[in-house]
């Protein structure tokens, strides 16, 4: 019985607890294809900004630190749901670069994240290279393994004042969004809005290119954990509309 291998949920079914999230979503995944999740991580210098505060130690924590914690929890929970899930990491600087090939070995993901550091400030962002890379990477991975996987990109973007651009008629982008076995989710980590910062314009553009869920967070770690729970379910089993998911999860 697979469910016996899962950690017991907390007495109060806390919504941000990894064990509770895993128990809740286990019931929803059914016979969906195992996932190959590609984390597309923005590594511009802005990700080092300290916007999160630990409620326990009151220590200021950077977006990068919280992002690493988020990814480790995400991978651990997904592995409990299905050991066949695999994960890959792509870094977004000026162009998209493969950092970790698909693996189901969590220790490899942890090792790569541990030594991950940001690059310099990057004043523009064009996602065409990302979409071209993803299209080729997924095609090559699919051709090497015929056992069947669903593919998902999880884009984590952190440039508060850099509105990304992309060519919506780019053949590789069109190929991706028309692929029934591919979904692109987005998590936007940003500074709070101010006279000199307009994260809404960035979020609107990210929403345009996202085919799955598009989430945002500025400084609340509890919201970040809630977003992790929102992204945890298999895209084939979760509500198609993002607005339908939260009320279902919190009941």
KAPE-V356641 format. One record per residue. N is the residue number from 1. RES is the residue in one small letter. PSI is psi in whole degrees, 0 to 359 (999 if undefined). OMEGA is omega in degrees with one decimal (999 if undefined). D_LAST is the distance of its C-alpha to the last C-alpha in whole Angstrom. Layout:
N&RES&PSI&OMEGA&D_LAST, N&RES&PSI&OMEGA&D_LAST
//
This chain:
1&x&112&-175.9&26, 2&x&325&-173.6&24, 3&x&333&178.6&21, 4&x&342&179.5&23, 5&x&349&-177.0&24, 6&x&151&176.8&21, 7&x&149&178.2&21, 8&x&143&177.5&19, 9&x&159&177.1&15, 10&x&159&-179.0&16, 11&x&321&-176.5&15, 12&x&7&179.5&13, 13&x&57&-177.4&11, 14&x&131&-170.9&11, 15&x&336&-176.8&10, 16&x&8&-179.2&14, 17&x&132&-177.9&15, 18&x&317&-179.0&17, 19&x&318&-179.2&17, 20&x&317&179.0&13, 21&x&316&-179.3&13, 22&x&316&178.9&16, 23&x&317&-177.2&14, 24&x&315&-172.6&11, 25&x&336&178.3&13, 26&x&322&-177.2&16, 27&x&345&-172.6&15, 28&x&343&-169.5&15, 29&x&333&173.6&18, 30&x&228&-176.8&20, 31&x&29&179.0&24, 32&x&152&177.8&23, 33&x&145&173.6&27, 34&x&150&-176.5&27, 35&x&147&163.0&26, 36&x&109&-174.8&29, 37&x&127&179.0&27, 38&x&110&176.4&30, 39&x&119&178.9&29, 40&x&101&-167.4&31, 41&x&123&174.2&32, 42&x&121&-177.9&33, 43&x&25&173.6&36, 44&x&161&-172.6&38, 45&x&337&-176.9&39, 46&x&339&-178.6&36, 47&x&349&177.2&33, 48&x&357&179.3&35, 49&x&143&-177.4&34, 50&x&98&-176.9&33, 51&x&345&-178.7&30, 52&x&141&178.7&27, 53&x&130&177.4&28, 54&x&127&179.5&27, 55&x&337&-177.5&26, 56&x&307&-175.6&28, 57&x&350&-176.0&31, 58&x&13&-179.9&31, 59&x&139&176.1&32, 60&x&128&-176.9&32, 61&x&142&-177.4&31, 62&x&163&175.3&32, 63&x&322&-179.4&29, 64&x&315&179.3&31, 65&x&314&-179.6&30, 66&x&324&178.1&27, 67&x&317&178.3&27, 68&x&316&179.2&29, 69&x&317&178.5&26, 70&x&312&-175.6&23, 71&x&321&179.7&25, 72&x&317&177.6&26, 73&x&319&-179.6&22, 74&x&311&-178.4&22, 75&x&318&-179.1&25, 76&x&316&-178.8&24, 77&x&318&179.6&21, 78&x&324&178.6&22, 79&x&327&176.4&25, 80&x&326&-179.1&23, 81&x&320&-179.3&21, 82&x&110&-179.5&24, 83&x&346&-179.9&28, 84&x&348&176.5&29, 85&x&141&177.8&27, 86&x&157&-174.0&30, 87&x&146&179.2&30, 88&x&157&-179.3&32, 89&x&129&174.3&33, 90&x&133&-179.9&35, 91&x&137&179.7&36, 92&x&103&171.4&37, 93&x&247&170.6&40, 94&x&319&176.8&42, 95&x&171&177.6&41, 96&x&131&-177.9&39, 97&x&132&177.9&40, 98&x&128&-177.7&39, 99&x&325&177.5&38, 100&x&123&177.2&37, 101&x&169&-179.0&37, 102&x&134&177.7&35, 103&x&150&171.8&34, 104&x&5&-179.5&32, 105&x&106&-176.5&33, 106&x&329&-178.8&31, 107&x&326&177.7&34, 108&x&320&177.4&36, 109&x&315&-179.4&33, 110&x&318&179.7&33, 111&x&317&179.5&37, 112&x&318&-179.6&36, 113&x&325&-177.5&34, 114&x&324&-176.6&36, 115&x&11&-179.2&39, 116&x&129&179.2&37, 117&x&153&179.9&39, 118&x&164&177.0&39, 119&x&212&-179.6&42, 120&x&174&173.7&43, 121&x&132&179.6&42, 122&x&121&-169.0&42, 123&x&358&175.8&42, 124&x&171&-179.6&41, 125&x&121&175.2&39, 126&x&124&-174.3&39, 127&x&4&-178.6&37, 128&x&319&179.8&39, 129&x&327&177.5&41, 130&x&313&-178.0&37, 131&x&322&177.1&36, 132&x&318&179.4&40, 133&x&312&-177.6&39, 134&x&318&-179.1&36, 135&x&313&-179.5&37, 136&x&318&-177.3&40, 137&x&316&180.0&38, 138&x&319&179.4&36, 139&x&316&-179.8&39, 140&x&319&-179.7&41, 141&x&321&179.5&38, 142&x&322&-178.2&38, 143&x&334&-179.6&41, 144&x&342&-175.7&42, 145&x&114&-176.6&39, 146&x&7&-176.0&39, 147&x&343&174.1&36, 148&x&116&176.4&33, 149&x&152&166.8&30, 150&x&139&-176.9&28, 151&x&139&177.7&29, 152&x&132&170.6&26, 153&x&135&174.1&28, 154&x&101&-177.8&26, 155&x&122&175.8&28, 156&x&110&-171.8&27, 157&x&141&-172.7&30, 158&x&20&179.3&31, 159&x&106&-172.1&34, 160&x&331&-174.3&33, 161&x&14&179.5&36, 162&x&104&179.4&37, 163&x&118&-178.0&36, 164&x&155&175.8&36, 165&x&158&174.2&38, 166&x&157&179.6&38, 167&x&107&-174.2&40, 168&x&349&175.9&38, 169&x&10&177.0&40, 170&x&128&-177.0&41, 171&x&320&-178.8&41, 172&x&324&177.1&39, 173&x&316&178.7&36, 174&x&322&178.3&37, 175&x&319&-179.3&37, 176&x&310&-174.6&34, 177&x&342&177.8&32, 178&x&1&178.3&33, 179&x&114&-176.5&32, 180&x&346&-179.7&30, 181&x&18&178.1&29, 182&x&137&175.8&29, 183&x&142&175.4&26, 184&x&114&173.0&26, 185&x&154&-179.0&23, 186&x&136&172.2&24, 187&x&120&-175.6&23, 188&x&114&176.3&26, 189&x&121&-169.5&26, 190&x&166&172.0&29, 191&x&161&177.7&30, 192&x&151&-178.8&30, 193&x&141&178.4&31, 194&x&184&179.2&35, 195&x&323&-176.6&38, 196&x&4&-175.7&39, 197&x&125&-178.7&35, 198&x&77&-178.8&34, 199&x&340&-179.3&30, 200&x&320&179.6&29, 201&x&322&178.3&32, 202&x&314&-178.8&31, 203&x&320&179.6&28, 204&x&319&179.6&29, 205&x&320&177.1&31, 206&x&323&178.1&29, 207&x&325&-179.2&26, 208&x&324&-175.0&30, 209&x&348&-177.2&30, 210&x&131&178.3&27, 211&x&347&179.8&26, 212&x&237&-179.4&22, 213&x&142&176.8&20, 214&x&115&-173.9&22, 215&x&157&179.2&20, 216&x&155&-179.4&22, 217&x&138&178.7&22, 218&x&300&-175.0&25, 219&x&1&-177.1&25, 220&x&114&179.7&22, 221&x&328&177.3&21, 222&x&324&175.6&17, 223&x&323&178.9&17, 224&x&319&177.0&19, 225&x&322&177.3&17, 226&x&322&176.9&14, 227&x&324&176.9&16, 228&x&317&178.3&17, 229&x&323&-179.9&14, 230&x&324&-177.7&14, 231&x&349&-175.1&17, 232&x&317&-174.9&17, 233&x&153&174.6&16, 234&x&134&179.9&19, 235&x&335&179.2&20, 236&x&347&-176.2&21, 237&x&344&-178.1&17, 238&x&164&175.1&15, 239&x&140&-179.0&15, 240&x&320&-179.7&18, 241&x&128&-179.2&17, 242&x&323&-177.7&16, 243&x&342&-179.4&14, 244&x&350&-170.2&12, 245&x&310&-173.6&11, 246&x&311&179.9&9, 247&x&324&179.0&6, 248&x&316&-175.5&6, 249&x&325&-172.0&6, 250&x&357&179.6&4, 251&x&999&999&0
//
